[in-house]
């Protein structure tokens, strides 16, 4: 009897625990109820309808003027007052402001025309590539411009020779004088072409125009042999002298320019024979017949001033 009662007691305890667990799980599985929405005050009703014309106390009435701001003005009066203010001129001393790069006109007419004008160009020059003898030249050129870029002219040069220091050094060290020639004169017919034209500003105040002209021509000249031994006579050579060069020109006034350039005179010259002695090439004709020939490039730097005739010009076409 005791065993049966104990078993019945244990079964009652187990059923009670299972019932508690099932009840707790069912409570946890149920969803939470949402929070109730806040109640909004219902609008006042008049005969069952909502009055939409009544203003909301929380809104701003845009039709009423803001007491903190001044009332709007008249647009026409404001515009008239602004025009009168802009037309007012302040009296006072006139101040002259200096020119700057903003005041310089970029596209302007050429301030100098050469078409159908004559250029008289006196210049001086010196040789640049002879280390034994140096020639100084005094010359001039007369050119007529067929257009603003093309010209034809004639030139003439007179040369003054002077020995340089290497001439004496070679004579002292080698115990023999070098073979050199001096130039006496030259003349040429030249053609000029001006492909480059420009301008630049000096301290943002004055415009200087310039151009580059290329020259090519054909001419003649004379060279003279300087004998190593003064007891033998020298002789002269007639030279065919083509030339090429470039010249830069700066315009100062309507009739005056400053020129600087380089000219290369190329020719074949004859020099004193090396085996000259008594009975051998001792005469000028014999020395000329047996002379040594060499191709020479006489590169000269020239600088001078050009005068233009007529001294003025006029534009006959539009800009």
Buried (B, 14 or more C-beta within 10 A) or exposed (E): EEEEEEEEEEEEEEEEEEEEEEEEEEEEEEEEEEEEEEEEEEEEEEEEEEEEEEEEEEEEEEEEEEEEEEEEEEEEEEEEEEEEEEEEEEEEEEEEEEEEEEEBEEEEEBEBBBEEBBBBBEBEBBBEEBEBBBBBBBBBBEBBBEEBBBBEBBBBBEBEBEBBEEBEEBBEEEEEBBBBBBBBBBBBEBBBEBEEBEBEEEEEEEBEBBBBBBBEBEBBBBBBBBBBEEEBEBBBBEBEBEBBBBBBBBBEEBBBBBBBBBBBBBBEBBBBBEEBEEEEBBEBEBBBEBBEEEEBEBBBBBEBEBEBEEEEBEEEEEE
